[in-house]
Amino acid sequence: QVQLEESGGGLVQAGESLRLSCVASGSVVSINKWAWWRQAPGKERDLIASITNGADQNYADSVNGRFTISTDNAKNAMYLQMNNLKPEDTAVYYCVSRGYGDSGNFTKWGQGTQVTVSA
């Protein structure tokens, strides 16, 4: 069983930075794709960043240039460095990983971490 645990959310002021972490535990053999999604109150959940095979990065226009996704394969971890945060970045952030474990292929979601940016 693979589980994801997120951390790093919090309350910051506009212009400040936060770093989110997501760690996979359990019977992980390999992870080939990671992603961050977010859901603001009353809105749909949106994909904001992804990384495939540790190299191919993609970002939503809303975060491109401010957010950076990275991974540490040795730790089965993914990070989201968020700079120059804006009030519109306020949302619950979810990590997702897709890979292979002892039980076969998996896609797992984290429980979400709240990010609140005040003006």
C-alpha positions in Angstrom: 0.0 0.0 0.0 1.4 3.4 -1.1 0.5 6.5 0.9 1.3 10.2 0.3 1.9 12.7 3.0 2.0 16.4 2.3 3.4 19.2 4.5 4.4 22.8 4.3 1.2 24.6 3.9 0.3 27.6 6.0 -0.6 31.3 6.2 1.6 33.8 4.5 1.4 37.4 3.2 1.4 38.3 -0.5 4.9 38.2 -1.9 6.2 35.7 0.5 7.2 32.1 -0.3 6.3 28.6 0.8 7.7 25.1 0.1 5.3 22.2 -0.1 6.6 18.6 0.3 5.0 15.3 -0.6 6.5 12.0 0.5 5.5 8.6 -0.7 5.8 5.7 1.7 4.9 2.0 1.6 5.6 -0.5 -1.1 7.0 1.9 -3.7 9.2 0.5 -6.4 9.4 3.6 -8.7 7.5 6.8 -9.4 7.5 8.2 -12.9 5.1 11.1 -12.6 4.3 13.6 -9.9 1.9 16.4 -9.9 0.4 19.2 -7.8 -3.3 20.2 -8.0 -5.1 22.8 -6.1 -8.7 23.6 -5.3 -9.9 27.0 -4.2 -13.2 27.5 -2.3 -16.1 27.1 -4.7 -13.9 26.2 -7.6 -12.8 23.0 -9.4 -9.6 21.2 -8.7 -6.9 22.4 -11.2 -3.6 20.9 -12.3 -0.9 23.4 -11.7 2.4 21.6 -12.1 3.7 18.2 -13.1 7.1 16.5 -13.5 7.7 13.3 -15.5 10.7 11.0 -15.1 12.3 13.6 -13.0 12.9 16.0 -15.8 9.9 17.0 -18.0 8.2 19.9 -16.1 4.9 21.5 -17.0 3.1 24.4 -15.3 -0.2 26.1 -15.5 0.0 29.7 -16.8 -1.2 31.0 -13.5 1.9 29.7 -11.7 4.6 29.6 -14.4 7.6 31.6 -13.4 6.7 31.7 -9.7 6.4 28.0 -8.8 9.0 25.3 -9.3 8.4 21.5 -9.0 11.2 19.2 -8.1 11.8 15.6 -6.9 14.2 13.6 -4.8 14.0 10.0 -6.0 16.1 8.7 -3.1 13.5 10.0 -0.7 10.4 9.3 -2.9 9.6 12.9 -2.5 8.4 15.8 -4.5 8.5 19.5 -3.7 6.8 22.7 -4.8 8.6 25.9 -4.2 6.1 28.7 -4.4 7.5 32.3 -4.7 5.8 35.6 -4.9 2.6 34.2 -3.6 -0.7 36.0 -4.4 -4.0 35.9 -2.6 -5.4 34.0 -5.6 -3.0 31.2 -4.8 -5.1 30.5 -1.7 -6.3 26.9 -2.0 -6.0 23.4 -0.8 -3.0 21.8 -2.5 -2.9 18.1 -3.4 0.0 16.0 -4.5 -0.4 13.1 -6.8 2.0 10.3 -7.7 1.9 7.7 -10.4 4.2 4.7 -10.3 4.8 1.1 -9.6 4.7 -0.7 -6.3 4.7 -4.2 -5.0 1.1 -4.6 -5.9 1.4 -3.2 -9.4 0.8 0.2 -10.9 -0.7 2.9 -8.6 -2.0 6.5 -8.7 -2.2 8.1 -5.3 -3.5 11.4 -3.9 -2.4 13.1 -0.8 -4.8 14.4 1.8 -4.2 18.0 0.9 -2.5 20.9 2.6 -4.0 24.4 3.0 -2.2 27.4 1.7 -3.6 30.8 2.6 -2.2 34.0 1.2 -3.3 37.3 2.7 -3.2 40.6 0.8 
